[in-house]
Amino acid sequence: MYNSIVMVKQVPDTANISGKVMKDDGTVNRAKLPAIFNHEDRVALELALQIKEKYGGKVIAVTMGPPRASDILRECLYMGADEVYLISDRKFAGADTLATSYVLSEAIKKIDNYHFVFAGRQAIDGDTAQVGPQTAEKLKIPQITYTEEVIEVSDNKIRAKRKIDGGFEIVESTLPVLLTVLKDVVSPRPFSAKRVMAYKNAKSLIELEKLAENNSLLYIDKLVHEYEERGHYIKTLTMDDLQLEDSRCGIKGSPTKVYKVESVVLGGSDHVGIEPTKAGIGELIDKLMTDHIFG
Amino acid sequence: MPNFFTDNSDLQFVFDNLDLKEIIEIAEDDFEQVKQYNYAPRDIEDAKENYYKVLEIVGDITGNFVAERAASVDEEGAKYKDGTVHYASGTVENLKQLAQADMMGMSFPRKYGGLNLPFTIYIMSIELISRADASLMNIFGLQDIADTIMKFGNEEQRQEFIPGFCKGEYTGAMALTEPDAGSDLQAVKLHAYQDEKGQWFLKGVKRFITNGNGDILLVLARSEAGTKDGRGLSMFVCYGKDNVKVRRIENKLGIHGSPTCELQFNDTPAQLIGQRKFGLIKYVFDLMYRARMGIAAQALGIAQEAYEEALKYAKEREQFGKSIYTIPVVANILIDMRVALEANRALLYAVAQTVDLKEKLEGKIVKLKEQGKPFGEENTRLKRLVKESNFLTPLAKYILTESANKITFDALQIHGGTGYMHEFKVERLVRDARITNIYEGTSQLQIVAATGAVINDLFAEYFEAKEKKDYKGGAAPLVNHLIEIREIYKDCLRYMVDKRDNAFQDVAAKDIVELYGYLYVGYLLLDQAEIEPEKVFIANRYILTSLAKARMNSESIKDGLFNDILHANKILT
């Protein structure tokens, strides 16, 4: 029996960007973007589910994000996660990888006994690939990044194949361990119809608070209790629940400052014809040197 | 991320307007199951939301995965090696995903692990799957053999076989056809016998068995030695694989992913389903409703994809300095295809709901009988629904499968020479569509099955009520055309009855069934146009085309076109 915690993230659908999506302070205006389940995290969840099928145990999905991130937690339930946690607080907003990994690692410490922490290699919005490794450091556990395959788990040890430049290596680690996973390792399973029907109404504390706000007949404690009884409550952790240091969270705890964001549009208007001659190629090279593309 | 359910506006429209209230009420039995199963619905709205979500999943799997693998499945095909059938690798992946998504036991009760979905929703799934890969539907659709076990088997048999389907561990096959018993199933010879302990065994050969390599086989066999007709046949269930020998698989024009097997039963142990002698006359008859609806939905799925391909190609392809989509002749063909698709879809799901309700009432009556409660009212309604289903099922199968052949034919035509090439998808769609009007009863047999109701004017009252209805907007003038078609039908009917010539009536049946079909579909489209004004374009072209065709049908019947049937021998020498 091995328990896994999977860190998942809701990301802007960068393949379908339209309009102004960057705020003036250099952070992403998430409200302007369709939000999707970061693909590599879904692959990580699939890997965790396969380990559960093979060795038993449970799979817990965790996300830090705004209230609407509970969408992807429902999707985790549809795929087969046993429990899900939304870690959400206004004070978490604007977090860089340092602040994010601080919050996530504190949440993971609080959640459960685990043998594996899984994460996608990176999220398509930040592309940093730092949150996984930083979380492992803060949890003081070993990490296997760029995982391609979990070969074997036995005697509290794991053997896994990880990608390296020009090939792969097979590594061994004690448990618990954190693994970051590449995108084509396994194909994530589709939603189970039964689980969709069962969990489509699962709600986080924040969503239930909204329900209660709009209807004076509903009391939040009673609602949470009802949803818990039905198995429809998405466990929600805030800064207070985790007893975090204010100065290490959100924008306050984030030393990374985005200086400037530029939208680079590669236009097709300035095509230049180059003669396929020695002289033509020479001119092209000169031009590229002047533009600092070469050299 | 294409989703074959959410990207199809007409299917969305049809789904939104399904009338499933009574079907859900009977199927969900006061919504008591929610106490036992966390995926059972709480009320009608909740149930409908569940159905939408299920179809969304099927739409996702088919649009994003199954469709991607379809070309390789067609290329690789199912293979036969060393006595074993191997699916194409894409088929294996497809089945795995469908099983993971809980789609292999859609309509069975939750007690056995199923989703308890209405037949109508199951048929919608078949449309989606067939649009992505028609050959996958043949394997997916055979989950339906468990329906026969569900209805006519005993509780032990249900417990033994159905959960395996629901988990996706079993696929099935329906072993009816034999070398000398195709359309004429009364001629089935495969021998069923009992040993002294009462154990049944099967011996003989079945041919053209779709997915004959499946885990569970439903087998029609002659249990009554010495008999020659359908009354000597019983239905059996047995384990396939090691118990049945696959002698070969066929090399087919299309649906390459679906293995068509010749099976040899060498004293295979089997269990009797239901009562002896009822195999053909009751159980095959019953499963044919669902099987034929499945093929009609398969045809619609293939046709939908052919239309999508043709439309996309027409928009992209430039000739004479413009996209060929802007050429009126091409646009006209595309509109014809679109109108046929929407008319077909209206028909398919109207019939699916009829068959669905028929089955639900059958189940309800069984329960009422058990509880010793009166069921007179339900029985009267059931009788009517049986009559309607007996007519509408073959009508839908006939119209949709013939139409799919026409639509795929036209889709290839729009592609021009390119479409004839293997690299383009439309060529596969043409090949896959070609079987739909042959198997589960040829078009000619569907006509035979549908004729009785047409001769008896089964929907007379329904049409009369529609004629008197005050249609609004663009639909209003179209009613007059339908009234005219009905006059033509009545006139032809009188002519046929008066003529008292059986051979003539057999040949003319096709025309008169088609006439009746225009009326039934025409009113469905008028009703749609009342809900959604843009649909008036569809209704308009459908009804005007039908009127022109109706005149031709009438001339065929009345102008002596078929008189030369008597001289067939002379003409055909």
Interface residues (C-beta under 8 A of the other chain):
Chain A: R189 P190 F191 S192 A193 K194 R195 V196 M197 A198 K200 R230 G231
Chain B: N38 Y39 A40 P41 E49 N50 K53 V54 I57 D60 I61 F65 Q97 Q100 A101 D102 M103 L115
